[in-house]
Amino acid sequence: MTEADLYTLYKGVYVPTAVHTPESLKYYEEFTFRPDDVVIVTYPKSGTTWMQEILPLIVSGGDPASVETLPNWDRVPWLEETRASILKLEERPSPRLFTTHFHYSMMPPSFFQVKPKVVYVMRNPKDVFTSAFHYYNSASFLVKPGPQSEFLQKFLTGKVIFGSWFDHVKGWLNAKEKLQIMYISYEEMMKDLNDAVSRIAQFLGKPLELDVLEKIADKCLFKNMKNNPMSNYSVVPQEFMDQTKSQFLRKGVAGDWRNLLTPDEAQHFDNVFKEKMKDVNYEFNWD
């Protein structure tokens, strides 16, 4: 099936129609934030599931029930997707935790008025592309990637779900609410998860004892998340996501793009990155 069959064009970017109905998008636009809400913001395949594991554990003081009793799409729901409107989010106690894949310019009015905290996770876009290439093959609600060279062109020009990685990252890096945003990379978390959890906890105003931080970091290791049915998407019906083709939590590594991109493709990717991000004043640490 094509983009016309499976996607809705919303504010200039493709979103999967299956989980983005007119009703869910209206709910998102009218959503009322609280100042102590925390929003995980990511471009898809950048570490969303990882952060949906880390934040509840920090907020709960390390209580494992926070990630073992609810699937991640209910414990830290996507505000723009259909389930958000039926979860009675207005009744949840503070601090509420949410997720979005939307660009900064697509955030609802209440976000700019209330200024909740944001944890923005970035990842090497070549690894984002690699992860997406495998994921698109397993999800029935996404357009199949087709030949790698074609999908690479789509990715680099933003003709994929949630639009351009470059626009997404630039928009959030240029956000006005800098003091309310923590920027962190997938690679930083890979390098030193204990330190990342500690810094996130400090940002949330939830400093924790060293032993609790270590327990949280251990719980959030890829191998442990992969065995958590509330995090590994194993409860999703196969007709929606066929994990026999590619597991949702596939490798959890940095640099896997080297196993997919040809040298010419990698060079082309780097050239596009340099051109698109030339005016960005931010040091990306992923090589």
Rosetta blueprint (number, residue, H / E / L):
1 M L
2 T L
3 E H
4 A H
5 D H
6 L H
7 Y E
8 T E
9 L E
10 Y E
11 K L
12 G L
13 V E
14 Y E
15 V E
16 P E
17 T H
18 A H
19 V H
20 H L
21 T L
22 P H
23 E H
24 S H
25 L H
26 K H
27 Y H
28 Y H
29 E H
30 E L
31 F L
32 T L
33 F L
34 R L
35 P L
36 D L
37 D L
38 V E
39 V E
40 I E
41 V E
42 T E
43 Y L
44 P L
45 K L
46 S L
47 G L
48 T H
49 T H
50 W H
51 M H
52 Q H
53 E H
54 I H
55 L H
56 P H
57 L H
58 I H
59 V H
60 S L
61 G L
62 G L
63 D L
64 P L
65 A H
66 S H
67 V H
68 E H
69 T L
70 L L
71 P L
72 N H
73 W H
74 D H
75 R H
76 V L
77 P L
78 W E
79 L L
80 E L
81 E L
82 T H
83 R H
84 A H
85 S H
86 I H
87 L L
88 K L
89 L H
90 E H
91 E H
92 R L
93 P L
94 S L
95 P L
96 R L
97 L E
98 F E
99 T E
100 T E
101 H L
102 F L
103 H L
104 Y H
105 S H
106 M H
107 M L
108 P L
109 P H
110 S H
111 F H
112 F H
113 Q H
114 V H
115 K L
116 P L
117 K E
118 V E
119 V E
120 Y E
121 V E
122 M E
123 R L
124 N L
125 P H
126 K H
127 D H
128 V H
129 F H
130 T H
131 S H
132 A H
133 F H
134 H H
135 Y H
136 Y H
137 N H
138 S H
139 A E
140 S L
141 F L
142 L L
143 V L
144 K L
145 P L
146 G L
147 P L
148 Q H
149 S H
150 E H
151 F H
152 L H
153 Q H
154 K H
155 F H
156 L H
157 T L
158 G L
159 K L
160 V L
161 I E
162 F L
163 G L
164 S L
165 W H
166 F H
167 D H
168 H H
169 V H
170 K H
171 G H
172 W H
173 L H
174 N L
175 A L
176 K L
177 E L
178 K H
179 L H
180 Q H
181 I E
182 M E
183 Y E
184 I E
185 S E
186 Y H
187 E H
188 E H
189 M H
190 M H
191 K H
192 D L
193 L H
194 N H
195 D H
196 A H
197 V H
198 S H
199 R H
200 I H
201 A H
202 Q H
203 F H
204 L L
205 G L
206 K L
207 P L
208 L L
209 E L
210 L H
211 D H
212 V H
213 L H
214 E H
215 K H
216 I H
217 A H
218 D H
219 K H
220 C L
221 L L
222 F H
223 K H
224 N H
225 M H
226 K H
227 N L
228 N L
229 P L
230 M L
231 S L
232 N L
233 Y L
234 S L
235 V L
236 V L
237 P L
238 Q L
239 E L
240 F L
241 M E
242 D L
243 Q L
244 T L
245 K L
246 S L
247 Q L
248 F L
249 L L
250 R L
251 K L
252 G L
253 V L
254 A L
255 G L
256 D H
257 W H
258 R H
259 N H
260 L L
261 L L
262 T L
263 P H
264 D H
265 E H
266 A H
267 Q H
268 H H
269 F H
270 D H
271 N H
272 V H
273 F H
274 K H
275 E H
276 K H
277 M L
278 K L
279 D L
280 V L
281 N L
282 Y L
283 E L
284 F L
285 N L
286 W L
287 D L
